[in-house]
Amino acid sequence: MDAPCISGTVPKPYVTEKEVEQLLARLYSLQAIQIKELPSYEDRTFFLRTVPDKGLNGQTQFILKVLNAEITSQLPSAVAVQMEILDYLKGFPQLKCQVPVTTMEGKLLSYEMLRNDWKNGDGVVRHQDALSAVRMFYYLPGQSLDNLAPLPPPFLYKVGQHIGHLQQVLQTFPGDIEPLKQKEKVFSWSYRNLLHVKQHLGVVEDPRQRALLEDVLEVFRKNVVPILGELRKGIVVHDCNNFNILTTVCEAGCNTDQAEERMTRDFQISGVIDFDETMHAALVNEIAISMMYLMLCCDEPLEGAAHLLAGFESRSPLPQRERGLLRVLIAGRFVLSLVYSVLLAKLHPENDYLTNTQGKGWKCLELLWKQGEEDLMNYWDQIRQLHG
């Protein structure tokens, strides 16, 4: 099945603050005193604060997410399974994942008829009422890794441990995962559909940069595509990135272990959010995607990625064959991010979030791709030995 064409019409829900208030009251019997929209790609995400002493389970801060109509209708069962997974993960509080709030009817999500705006590449907008999935979560405190960058590379070892532990637990989910297998087939951002990005390379104006992307895609075609079906498979979040991992910074006097005393600040992971890309796919994808995005958070990108990998493998070791694919998988995710962000930015020029990768992303990709596979593997081994 062909991947969706991301440069075609892209829907985005149109939701006013008044409609958010109404949804909150009708679905959750809560009254908002503060509504703030947060950055997102094609959906709508709102921070909510409710009337004091009239929240849920002692909490008065929430996140309301409205999924666009295309994703809602394309794979509604996958959206439902993603919410079931988050409900399951609340049984593992040490993972600090988003906890869903059930509606007054006890449901994890609600399908609402809302206006969606379809905008094509020529800027023409078509309005249509359609079903959009509405979900709410308890608010998790903390700042994104991106907001706290540049991060000390050794801290990413702890981030890697957290992601590795999460991967272990996800494989124990007892529910039906067939919808997540279908999601991998049609999702534009899955590695299975990476080569579809070739049709969009024309949006990259610099011929040198375009040649770099073409080189990455060719290596992926030769080295990865033939063995994709042989790799270990399981549930992957597929988006543990620099915006979806939340962190707090301890003030002076916090307890720190000896390995962290050399840091000027003691970072602690406070949450993992946004499971909308969760699917059943190659397990190695999880750490490859995280390494790509977290390279953007360090002044020493390769060192940061190496510490992240060392932490991940302390919980979820990779077979040597999968380790050997990491260089091209990381680069492949850079290709997706760099190309698709340009396409989406043309559709939504008002959304600065869409071009976040562009500045440092090209430098990180060039730095990574200059490294030979054997040199990278040796470097990763050196960093892993530092952690014992």
N, C-alpha and C positions, 0 to 999 in steps of 0.2 A: 504494500500500500504506500502511495506517495505521501511524503510529509506535507503538511499544510504550507502554503506559500505565504511567508510572513510579510511579503511586500504587497499582498492583496488587501482587501478590506479588513480592517482591524476594529472590532467592537470595543467600546468602553462604556460601562454603565454610567448613566447620568443620574446622580442622586443628590438632592439638595439637603441642607441641614435639617429642614423641616421634615423631610421624608425619613432621615435618620432618626430623628426624635420619635416619629410615629412607629417606625420599625422597633425601636428599643422598647417603647411602651407596649405595643401589641404583642411582640414575641417574648419579651422578657420581663414585662411589668416593671420597668425601671424608667426613671426620669433623668435626663441629662442636664447638667448645668454647664458643661463644656464639651464642645465638639471640635476636633482639629483633624484635618485631613493630612495623611502622611504620604510620602512619595511612593509610587508604584508604577509598574509597566502598563498593563492593560486592564487592571482591575481598580477597585476603589477601596482604600483602607482608612479607617477613622479611629483616632484615639478618643475615648469617651470618659468623662468623669460624671458620676451620678451624685444625687443629693446625699450629703453626709448622713451616716447612720441608716441609709436606706439602700444599701448595695446588696451584694450576695456573698454569703460566707465571710462577712467582715471586710470585703473588698469593695472599693468604689471606683476603680479604674479598669477599663476594659478596652479591647481592640475589636472593632466590627469590620468584617471584610465582605465585600460584595464582588462576587466572581462575574466575569463578563458572560454574556449569553452564549457565545460560541463554545467556550470551554464547558459551560454548564450543560449544553445540549449534546456536545460531542461525546463525552464520556461521563455521564452523570454517576454511574456506578463507581468510577474511579474516585470522584470527589467524595462519595460516601465512605469508601474504604479508607481514604486519607484521614477522614475525621475519626473513624473507628480506631485507626492506629494511634492517633493522638490521645484518644480516650484510654487506650491500652497503656500508653506510655506514662500516664499520670500515676500508674502503679510503681514507677521507678523515679521517685522525686529527685534522686541524685543526678539525673540527666537534665533536669531543669527545662523541660520542653513546654511549649504552649499547652495550656489546659483548656479544653473547650467548655463553653457554658451551654447547657441544654436549654431549650425553649421551655415555656410553661407547659407544653405538651410532652416534655421529656425527649425532644428530638435534638440531634446534634447539628442539624442544619435545616433551613427552610427555603423552599423554592418560591420566589416572589416575582410577580409580573412587574418589571421595571423598564423604564426607557433605556435603550442602548443606542449609542451613536456609532455608526459604521463610517469610517473615513477612509477613502481610497488614496492612492498615491498622488492623485491630482488635487487632493484637498477637498473633494466633494463629500459632504456629510449627509448620511441618510439616517433618519430617526425611526426607531421601531420599538414597540413594546415587546419584550420577550422575557422568558424565565431566566432569572439569575439566582445562583445559590448564595444565601446569606448565612454567615457564621459569626459567632462571637467567642472571644477568648478572654481569660483573665490576663490582665496586663502584667508583663514581666519587666522589672526595673533594670536599668543599665543602659550603657551606650554601645553602639555598634563598634566593632573593631575598626571600621573605617573612620569613625569619628575620633578614635583615640590614636590613630596612626600618626607618626611611625611607631610601631611596636618593637620592643626588644626581641630579637629572634628566639632566644631561649624560652620566652613565654609561649611561643607557638608549640612547643613540646606538650604543654598542658592542654592546649586546644586539640592537638592531634590525639592525645589520650581520650579526651572527651568524645571526639567523633568516632574513634575506634570502639569505645565502649557502646556508643549509641548503635553502631552497626551490629555489634554482637546481639544486643537486645532486640533489635528490629527483626532478626531472623527467628525469634521465638513467637512472633505474632501469630495467634491461632486462627485468624479469620481467612476468608476467601480472598486470594490475591490475584485471581484471574484478570479482574479489571485493570490491575497495575501492569500486567503483561501487555494488555492491549494499548495502554497509554504509551509505552515505549515505542510502539510501532508508528504512532501518528504524531508524536510530540516533536515539534520543530527543533527543540534544543537537545534531543537525545543523540548520543553518538551513533546510533543506528542510522540516523538521517543526516549525519555530518556532511556527506558529499553533496547533498542538495544545496549547500551554501554556494557551490561553484557558480550557479546561475546568477548570483547576486554580486559577484566580485567586482563588477563594473562600478559599484558605488565607491570603491576605494580609488581615489584619483592618482595617488602617488604610485608610479609604475614599480618602484623598488619594493614598496610595501605589498603591492598586489602580487609580485613575484614570490615574496616570502610566504604569503598565504597559499599560493598555488603549490609551493614546495611542500609545505606541511600537509596539504590535502593529498598530494601524491604519495608521500611516505605513509600516511594513514591508509590509503587505498591498498598499497602493497603489503604493509606489515600487520595491519590490524583487521581489516575487513575479512580476510580469509579465515581468521581464527575467532571472530567474535562469538560464534555459536559454541565454541569450546570453553569459554571462560566461565569461572564460577559465577552463578547468578543468585540474586536475592533481592531483598527490599533495600533500596537506597533513597535517601532524602533528595539527592541529586542537586542540592543547592545550598550546601553549608558554606556560604560565602561571607564576604567582609561586612555585609549588612545584616545577615541573619544570625550571627553569633553575637550575643550581648555580653558586655563585660562591665565590672565595677572596679574601681581603684581604691584599695585600702588606704586609709589615712595613716599618718605616723602612729606607730604603736601596734599595728596589726602583727599577728604572729606570722612569720615567714620561715620556711625551711632554709637550710644552709645554702642550697643551690641557688636560691633566689635572692640572697642577701646582696649580690652584686648589682641587682636591678635598682634603678632610682625610684621606681614605683612598683607596687605589688598588685598585679592584675588578677582578678578572679572572674571566672566564667559565671554569668548570672542567668543565662537563658539561651535557648535555641528556638528560633521562630521560623515560620513560613515553610510548611510542608506541602505546598501546592504542586511541586514538581515530583513528589514521591512516586516511584515506579518500581517495577521489577526489572532489573537490568544487571549488567556485570558489576560485581561488588567493587572492583578496582576503580570504577567510575567515581565513587564517593571521594576518595582521597585525591584523585587526579583533579577533580573540580575544585576541591578546597585548596589544593596547592596553587592552582592558577590564581584564584581570587586573593588568597592571603599573601601572595608575592607582592601585591599592590600595597600592602600595609607595612612593609619593611624598607628601610634604606638599603638593606642588604638582601635583595629578593631571593637569591639562591640559597643563602644561609637560612632565611626564615622558612622556606619551603622544606629544607632538609630537616630542620628541627620538627616541623609539623609531621613529616613522614615518620621520623623516629618515634614520636609520641603515638602516632596511629598504630604503627607496627608493634609497639609494646602491648597493645590490646588486641589488634587484629592483623597478625602477620600476613604478608603477601607472599605467594609462591614466586620464585625467581622469574618465571615467565611473565607474570603480571608486572613485576617491578620493571622489567625490561621494556614494557609498553608505556610507562609513565611519561617519558619525555614527549612522545607524540600525542598522548592523550591530553596532557596539560596544554600543549601547543594547539591541539584541536579545539579545546574549549576557548582559548584565546581567539581563534578564528571566528567561532560562533559569536562571541561577545562583541568583537570589534566590528564585524560586518552587520549583524542584526541590530546593534545599537544605532548605527548610521541610518539604517532603513526605518527603524521605529522613530528616530528623532525627526525624520522628515515628515512623518505623519503627525507627530506631537512635538513641535519645536518649542513649546512652552515648558516641557518637562525636562529639567536639567539632569534628573536622575538617569535618564537614558544614555547620556554620554559620559558617565562616570569613568568607564574603563579606558576611554580614548587616550587621555593624556599619558598616563604611566604605562598603559597596557602595551603599546607598541614597543617601548623600551624594554619591558620585561620579556616580551616574546622574542625580541631580537637577542637579548642576553641569553635566554634559555636555549634558543635554536643554534647558537654558536657553540654550545657545549656538545661534545661527543657523548654518545650513550654510555660508553665505558667510563669516561671521566666522571660523568654524573653519578653513576653507580658507586664508583670508588669514593666520591665525596660524601654521598649519603651514608656509606658504611663508616666513614670517619666520624661523622656527626653522631651516628647511632652509638658508636663506642664511647663518646663523651658522656652519654647518659647511662653507661654500664649495661 
